[in-house]
Each structure stands twice: as C-alpha cells, then as structure tokens.
C-alpha cells in the first residue's frame, strides 16, 4: 500500500484541541468533523489541502485528549497518512484502531519541506521525497498492529475473532 | 517488578511481564462519557454485539456537555441514556447524581486498588492515585472492551519520581505535578508509567494524589501510579464496591529513569500558555491581568480544593469585571461544601457556583473565553483555544493561586491575600 501527496508541515506538540477543537465535539459525524480538521493549527488547512496529501509533524503529535474525533477528522478530510517525529500514545492507538496510517520517523521532519511531493510505502516504511530525491525509513509497524490493519481495524478484528468462535 | 508490571501481569494471567511485551488483559472497569461513548456504542452495535461483557463494569457518565448545552449535546447524552437502559448498566449517572467522571468513580468506590481501568477520556490516569493501573484510550478501544472485557497493552517502562523534603506553605499537589511536568516536558514520560513515590507522597492526602495522577497524561505518560498505603486504605473504607488488591513495586524493580525532587524550594506554580510544561514559579509571573477564574474539573474540583479556595476567598471580593466560576466536581462534594459553609464563602465573594460539569475545562460551555481574554484555571490543559477563542489564554494553577488571582484581578500568590 502506497500513499503519495503534498506535504503540510506542523510543529511540535500539536494537541488534539488544535486538530479538532472541542467546540465541534457535540457531533461525531466524520463529514462535519472533517470541515474543521486542524482548524486551530491552520484555519486554512481544509481549504488548501487535496485528498491524498500528507501531514508531517514534529514530536508528540496528537497529545492531549483521547478523542477519536482527531484521527476521524484527519481521515475524513482526505489526508492519506501522518508522519511525525513521535506520536502521543493515545493518538497512536486511536489512529490504528481507526485505520489512519501513521509513521514514526525521527529524520523525515528535517528532510522534507512543506509542499514537497512525498511517497510512503506502508509495507516497508520507506518514505521517499520525490521533490528532492531523498529517502527516509519509518519505524516498522509492530506485527500485532499489522494484524489489526489487515483485518480492517480493531472492531473488524474482534468481529472476525467472534465469528471464529 | 514495578507496581504497574504486577497489575498488568495479574490481569494477563501471567507470573511476570517485561516492558515492551504486548499483553491482553482483563479490564475491571471500562468508562465512557457523552463525547466518547456515542462513538463506542456505534462501534459496539456495528460488530453485532448484543450485551456488554459485564453490566456492573461498564460505566457511563454524561459530564462534558451536560447538563445538555444544545440540541446536538442532548442527542449525544440520549445515546448514553438509551444504551444504559437497554443494557441495564449498574453505573450510569444522570444529571442530578452525576459528577465529573474522574472525581465520581473514586468517590463511589467503583475503582479500587489493583484494578485495570480503561476510560475513553485521557484523564482516566487519575485512578492511579488509588494504586490501580488506569489509562485513557479512544472510543474504539472502549467499544472492544465493552464487548470482550479485555484490552491490549504494551507493558510500559516506568519512571520513578521520588519526592523528598518539607512542602513549603501554599504548595499543593497541583504545584508538585506542574513542577514535575515543567521539568520533564509534555512528552517527558511518553509511553511510560509515572510512579510517584517518596516521603512527601506518603504524607499527601488522597485529593492531592488524585490531582497528581490526573496530570500524568500531560507529560505523555501512559499511567500515573502511587502505591496504596494507610491513606489509601482509609479512603477505600466504606466505599469500595469490590475487594481491593494492594500491590507495591519490588525493592529491586527496574526503572527506565529515577527522578529525585526536593520539594523544599518549590514555590506555587503557574503554567503559562500554551503548554502545561510552560511553568513558572509564582514569583516570576509578573503582571498578568485576568478576566476569568475557573476552580473545578477532574484535576481540582474535590472538597480539599474547595476548602483551599474558600480559605483564600473568605471575607474577600472577586475583583470587578472578573468572573470566578466554582464547580464542585460531584453532587457529594457540592453537598459537603454546602454543609461546611464553603458555598456561602464563594457566594459572598461574588463567585458563580455551578452544578458539576466538565464544561469550561474543554471550552464546551459554562465559561467560554472571548478573543484576547485570559483565565486562571485549576484545570489540566492550556492548549491553544482550550477554553474558547483560539486567541484566548489559559494559565494553570492550584485552587489557592486561582482564588487569590480572582481577588486581585491578576495572577497572584495567596500570600498577597491571606495574612
């Protein structure tokens, strides 16, 4: 599975309130949440981005709330994947549970500029900067997580297990 | 093994576990609120589940946008109510008996020492103060636990924090945790367990311990935890709904890091916008005029917090053009505050006293900030736009500092107000 798109860069400690402000949490409708994706980090983000684009962030992306609305908003807005130096723990879990691909890579942040065209190979964790001809390696996804993704997320994984009895 | 490792091992049915190991564990309590549970309930139904794994262990608390702030919120709360009724949940708390979830569950004895607790709310780490392994998850993890009664975890490495020395006047649990986060940063404990130990913690009351464990997530921690002791046993007495199991770390337990903190020179702390780690001693704050004060939340809305706020506000007036909102975190705390005459102190000082709600803490309702406004809050987060307009500011502090700031109309030390 490969993702290809333009990169939008964000700094360190982007919290869930900036990804999807609590004032919109009186709904969990993905289409509604997508309209406000990243609003308090960059109010123009949704208007500027195109489906398939990639979010690239510094350390501790997704810190703060446990709200699954954050990965839901990012996914529903059409962002193909998120690359960060590191992710906050609950966001990391939620992203896998929701089927939003995320890649932890300490070097990519310094080697990719906003607007660069990037291709990510989910299978190998290889991140290619097509604009600059450089390459980075993301941490491989743990086998347990791969199993969840292959089943289509945590709930699908559970449904499958239940069906087996 | 550390206390965290022991609890996870016991719930995984294993003799021992190692940091990094992925284990599936039995969950004693699974919690959701009106923001996170509707998604979990949708997922629960989507996989065709019919009954929750145990009707006494799934807990629903509508507290964020409740009492319902608008029609959409009312619909979300209704999802919880109907699910609770349909599943005949033992612990569903309607407006009028509810409270801010992380104050309510310990108070009601629903969480006991030795438990594994997951909650679709990041501040679920609060219950670590009782000696439980307790952590925040998303709605899907909650849904899975509601079906199976299990959750998977990577066993975290632990960081041991040792607090020594004599607590100076006006330095409270909130100051200790703000100081700690200021020292290690908002990702200083990323993916790790924060174990709070030492003579200072042993002398700390339960309300202060709950405040400290509550904010472990603000350092990125997976859980915060304090070994149960005589204070814990006394707190659980007459309260525990199930028999507690008391775990402690072995003397030879392995830690990723040990952080020693001498509390003797810590001053009341204030976290400046826009990160909880952006802390300063009260003496280094300077002149910061404020528009609002919020005393409450799962961090500092307990009875000891209200007593401290009242101690500063007694006989004082909230500064002109400043709103001071006091929110007892549960109905029981509200009643206790009334019996002790604290509500009278707040009303005399010109505070608004509210029914329990998480409202203002997350910019939901009951205290939203306008553009350019500043608040001092006893809550846990001061992110951009956390309490309202993206160009407003939140300063985090203890109830004593918050109360003093309300009187002075600027961030102030309680020493300036109480002789």
HADDOCK unambig.tbl for C-alpha pairs under 7 A between the chains (distance, minus, plus):
assign (segid A and resid 17 and name CA) (segid B and resid 386 and name CA) 6.52 0.50 0.50
assign (segid A and resid 18 and name CA) (segid B and resid 384 and name CA) 6.83 0.50 0.50
assign (segid A and resid 22 and name CA) (segid B and resid 362 and name CA) 6.18 0.50 0.50
assign (segid A and resid 22 and name CA) (segid B and resid 363 and name CA) 6.41 0.50 0.50
assign (segid A and resid 22 and name CA) (segid B and resid 364 and name CA) 6.40 0.50 0.50
assign (segid A and resid 23 and name CA) (segid B and resid 363 and name CA) 6.42 0.50 0.50
assign (segid A and resid 23 and name CA) (segid B and resid 364 and name CA) 5.72 0.50 0.50
assign (segid A and resid 25 and name CA) (segid B and resid 35 and name CA) 6.62 0.50 0.50
assign (segid A and resid 26 and name CA) (segid B and resid 35 and name CA) 6.98 0.50 0.50
assign (segid A and resid 26 and name CA) (segid B and resid 72 and name CA) 5.52 0.50 0.50
assign (segid A and resid 26 and name CA) (segid B and resid 73 and name CA) 5.12 0.50 0.50
assign (segid A and resid 27 and name CA) (segid B and resid 72 and name CA) 6.55 0.50 0.50
assign (segid A and resid 28 and name CA) (segid B and resid 39 and name CA) 6.84 0.50 0.50
assign (segid A and resid 40 and name CA) (segid B and resid 390 and name CA) 6.45 0.50 0.50
assign (segid A and resid 60 and name CA) (segid B and resid 187 and name CA) 6.39 0.50 0.50
assign (segid A and resid 64 and name CA) (segid B and resid 218 and name CA) 6.84 0.50 0.50
assign (segid A and resid 65 and name CA) (segid B and resid 121 and name CA) 6.71 0.50 0.50
assign (segid A and resid 65 and name CA) (segid B and resid 122 and name CA) 5.21 0.50 0.50
assign (segid A and resid 66 and name CA) (segid B and resid 120 and name CA) 6.21 0.50 0.50
assign (segid A and resid 66 and name CA) (segid B and resid 121 and name CA) 5.14 0.50 0.50
assign (segid A and resid 66 and name CA) (segid B and resid 122 and name CA) 4.73 0.50 0.50
assign (segid A and resid 66 and name CA) (segid B and resid 136 and name CA) 6.32 0.50 0.50
assign (segid A and resid 66 and name CA) (segid B and resid 137 and name CA) 5.76 0.50 0.50
assign (segid A and resid 66 and name CA) (segid B and resid 138 and name CA) 5.23 0.50 0.50
assign (segid A and resid 67 and name CA) (segid B and resid 36 and name CA) 6.53 0.50 0.50
assign (segid A and resid 67 and name CA) (segid B and resid 138 and name CA) 6.04 0.50 0.50
assign (segid A and resid 68 and name CA) (segid B and resid 138 and name CA) 5.37 0.50 0.50
assign (segid A and resid 68 and name CA) (segid B and resid 139 and name CA) 6.16 0.50 0.50
assign (segid A and resid 88 and name CA) (segid B and resid 190 and name CA) 6.82 0.50 0.50
assign (segid A and resid 88 and name CA) (segid B and resid 220 and name CA) 6.40 0.50 0.50
assign (segid A and resid 89 and name CA) (segid B and resid 190 and name CA) 6.89 0.50 0.50
assign (segid A and resid 89 and name CA) (segid B and resid 191 and name CA) 5.81 0.50 0.50
assign (segid A and resid 90 and name CA) (segid B and resid 136 and name CA) 6.95 0.50 0.50
assign (segid A and resid 90 and name CA) (segid B and resid 137 and name CA) 5.73 0.50 0.50
assign (segid A and resid 90 and name CA) (segid B and resid 138 and name CA) 6.84 0.50 0.50
assign (segid A and resid 94 and name CA) (segid B and resid 138 and name CA) 5.65 0.50 0.50
assign (segid A and resid 97 and name CA) (segid B and resid 140 and name CA) 6.36 0.50 0.50
assign (segid A and resid 155 and name CA) (segid B and resid 47 and name CA) 6.70 0.50 0.50
assign (segid A and resid 155 and name CA) (segid B and resid 144 and name CA) 6.48 0.50 0.50
assign (segid A and resid 159 and name CA) (segid B and resid 47 and name CA) 5.64 0.50 0.50
